[in-house]
Amino acid sequence: MGILFINGSPEKEGNTARLAHALLAGHDYVTYELADHKIYDYGQHFANDEFDGLLAQFRAADTIVIGSPVYWHDLSGMLRNMLDRFYGPVEEGSMAGKRLFFLFQGAAPTEEMLHRGEFTMNRFASLYGMEYMGMATNEGEARSLAASI
Ligand SMILES: Cc1cc2nc3c(=O)[nH]c(=O)nc-3n(C[C@H](O)[C@H](O)[C@H](O)COP(=O)(O)O)c2cc1C
């Protein structure tokens, strides 16, 4: 059991990853780079799909940190695709006992965009039984949220 950071940005040392460093300073954690894996769209079925591997790491962690840049006023496509892929193979409530933290930042996001992204992640957490722990949208907020890790 441990902390899994899922990076929904293709930038491994970008602004989303920077928020994860601030949130998780002093803790050991594993990073899953969505950009490094073939996780196809909901409804696509290819033999080299890697969603099952992601799901195994997700199930093995007790603290999940999900990060996304704002793309087109919303979650990144890679992250949204991951959420779609939960639909079906993952039973509702089956992630009970886990805590979910959300990191969300962009070049100039409006409050509405940030609120909408958080609404989705909050609903994702509750559908699968996880405790939603909050969102950080900048390094200061990430450092404050770190008290809950
Ligand atoms: C395809 C694309 C769409 C973007 N759309 C938005 C947007 O709608 N609003 C915004 O504030 N920033 C937008 N950005 C800027 C990124 O959110 C911003 O550069 C962010 O810090 C990137 O995070 P990263 O370094 O973790 O990748 C967009 C960037 C890309 C590549």
The ligand as a Tripos MOL2 file, in Angstrom:
@<TRIPOS>MOLECULE
LIG
   31    33     1     0     0
SMALL
NO_CHARGES

@<TRIPOS>ATOM
      1 C1         -3.8410   21.3250  -25.8600 C.3       1 LIG1
      2 C2         -3.6940   22.3530  -24.7830 C.ar      1 LIG1
      3 C3         -4.8480   23.0450  -24.3720 C.ar      1 LIG1
      4 C4         -4.7610   23.9830  -23.3430 C.ar      1 LIG1
      5 N1         -5.8930   24.6130  -22.9350 N.ar      1 LIG1
      6 C5         -5.8440   25.4820  -21.8820 C.ar      1 LIG1
      7 C6         -7.0420   26.1070  -21.3990 C.ar      1 LIG1
      8 O1         -8.1290   25.9280  -21.9120 O.2       1 LIG1
      9 N2         -6.9320   26.9300  -20.3110 N.ar      1 LIG1
     10 C7         -5.7240   27.1770  -19.6980 C.ar      1 LIG1
     11 O2         -5.6980   27.9040  -18.6940 O.2       1 LIG1
     12 N3         -4.5760   26.6010  -20.1440 N.ar      1 LIG1
     13 C8         -4.6120   25.7620  -21.2080 C.ar      1 LIG1
     14 N4         -3.4530   25.1600  -21.6730 N.ar      1 LIG1
     15 C9         -2.1820   25.4630  -20.9980 C.3       1 LIG1
     16 C10        -1.7920   24.4020  -19.9650 C.3       1 LIG1
     17 O3         -2.8390   24.0690  -19.0870 O.3       1 LIG1
     18 C11        -0.6170   24.9280  -19.1090 C.3       1 LIG1
     19 O4          0.4940   25.2210  -19.9300 O.3       1 LIG1
     20 C12        -0.2350   23.9540  -18.0350 C.3       1 LIG1
     21 O5          0.5850   24.6090  -17.0900 O.3       1 LIG1
     22 C13         0.4910   22.7230  -18.5910 C.3       1 LIG1
     23 O6          0.7650   21.8410  -17.5200 O.3       1 LIG1
     24 P1          1.9330   20.7610  -17.6500 P.3       1 LIG1
     25 O7          3.2560   21.5230  -17.6040 O.co2     1 LIG1
     26 O8          1.7790   19.8700  -16.4580 O.co2     1 LIG1
     27 O9          1.7340   20.0460  -18.9300 O.co2     1 LIG1
     28 C14        -3.5040   24.2470  -22.7230 C.ar      1 LIG1
     29 C15        -2.3510   23.5720  -23.1690 C.ar      1 LIG1
     30 C16        -2.4410   22.6310  -24.1830 C.ar      1 LIG1
     31 C17        -1.2080   21.8890  -24.6290 C.3       1 LIG1
@<TRIPOS>BOND
     1     1     2 1
     2     2     3 ar
     3     2    30 ar
     4     3     4 ar
     5     4     5 ar
     6     4    28 ar
     7     5     6 ar
     8     6     7 ar
     9     6    13 1
    10     7     8 2
    11     7     9 ar
    12     9    10 ar
    13    10    11 2
    14    10    12 ar
    15    12    13 ar
    16    13    14 ar
    17    14    15 1
    18    14    28 ar
    19    15    16 1
    20    16    17 1
    21    16    18 1
    22    18    19 1
    23    18    20 1
    24    20    21 1
    25    20    22 1
    26    22    23 1
    27    23    24 1
    28    24    25 2
    29    24    26 1
    30    24    27 1
    31    28    29 ar
    32    29    30 ar
    33    30    31 1
@<TRIPOS>SUBSTRUCTURE
     1 LIG1         1 GROUP 0 **** ****
